[in-house]
Amino acid sequence: MSYLELRNICKTYGQGAGSTKVLSNINLKIEEGEFVAIVGFTGSGKTTLVNLINGLLQPTSGEVLFKGNPVVGTSHERGVIFQNYSLLPWLTVGQNVQMAVKEAFPKEKKGEISKRVNNYVEMVGLTPAINKRPKELSGGMRQRVAVARALAMKPEMIIMDEPLGALDALTRGNLQDEILNIWSVDKRTALLITNDVDEGIYMADRIIPLRPGPNATLGPEFKIDIDRPRDKTALNDNPNYKKTRNAIIEYLMDIGNERKSEAKTEYVLPDLSPKSFVA
């Protein structure tokens, strides 16, 4: 039994003639402890897929199974790190993390909650900023808070919806390393949604492209045969990295070309003639 399984998932928005099928025939299996990346174009339905897995949306047809059970709503077992941080601006760093911990562990004593909050804030390097509010933090620091909040709930699976997409290259690279370091401690099952092929190769065990919607489907999987821990500076000299990267980019480029050719439509201009006005 797979840890997470998507069976023949279809998701349609709207009804009747105005409906749009965003996802079609999505089938995916993720094993316990795996780190899987789904890479795709902007607007291909990646966030819809995340919301189905997290239980924020229900599929039009098909089913999402987590540990063999249908996903019918959100759960602390599946922690989500969003791209837009989703922090409460009136709460401090510690309070934002604490709120999530209290929700996940309502029976935990105050001292245990405080210890858990401090541990995860320290884990992402934000102890000096624990009493600051989001407006006092940089974008990278806010995303660290979001990471700490999600992990502090001890989810059995971590779902990341392009969490680093809005960051500068240096901050993005540092947070990639931090997330991998945290993940490597207990190898919790992880799903990364990204539009960055290099990020997927660096972080994941396998990459699966998402073909653009409407009717978006998953493409073939690409296994990342590179030993962990991975060294970014050494990747460029790794033949497996070059081979895998080229294969994924070539596949995505082919998809893009298909999409362009399908979008080409010959438009016939209406037969218009100027009106005649009699003085």
C-alpha positions, 0 to 999 in steps of 0.5 A: 500500500502506497503512503499517498495515492491518487486514483484517476483524479479529475477536477472540474470547475464550473458546470455545463457548457461553462465548465473547465476540466483542470486536471484529468486522469491523475494517477500517482503513488508516493511511498513512505519516506519518499521525496517527490517533486512535481514540476510544471508550467505556471497555470498548469493546475499544480496548486489545484493538485496540492489542494486536493491532496491536502483536502481543501478541495474534493475531486470531481471524480476519482479519490485521494488516499492517504495511508489507505484512507480517503482524504475528505478534509484537512488534517495535521498529518499533512502539513502544507508550506504555501508560497505566500507565507500565510502568517497572521500579521498581528502575531509574533514569530513565536506566536504564529508557530505556537498557534499551529502547535496548539491546534495540532497538540491540544492536550499538550502542557504549556511548557511542552508547547513552549519547548516545541515552539522554541526548538522549531524556531531555532531549527530555522535560525530565527531565535533572535527574531522570535518576538518580531512580527511578520512586517519586521521580517524579510521575505526569506525570514517569513518563509522560514516561519512558515516552514517552522510552523508546518514542521512544528505540527509534526506532520507525517507528510510535508506538502510544499506548494512552490514555497521558494518561488518568490525569493531571491536566488541566494535565499532560495538556495539557503532555504532549500538546504535548510528544508533538506537538512530538516527532512533528512532527520526523520525522512518524512514523506515530502511532496514539492510542487515547483516550476524549477527543474534544478530545484527538483533535481537537487531536492527530490528522489524523482520528478514527475512533470505536470502537462499543462491544462486544461485536462492537465495530466502527469507525464513520465517520472524521472528518477534522480540517481544522485547520492545524498547529501547532494553538493550543488557545486558538484552537480554540474560535473555529475553525468547523471545530473546532466542526463536527467536535467536534459531529459526533463527540459527536453520533455517540457520543451516538447510539451510547450511546443505542443501547447503553442501549436494547439493554441494556433487558430486561424481567425477570419475577419468579418466582412466589414464595409464602411457605412454610407452617409447621405448629406 
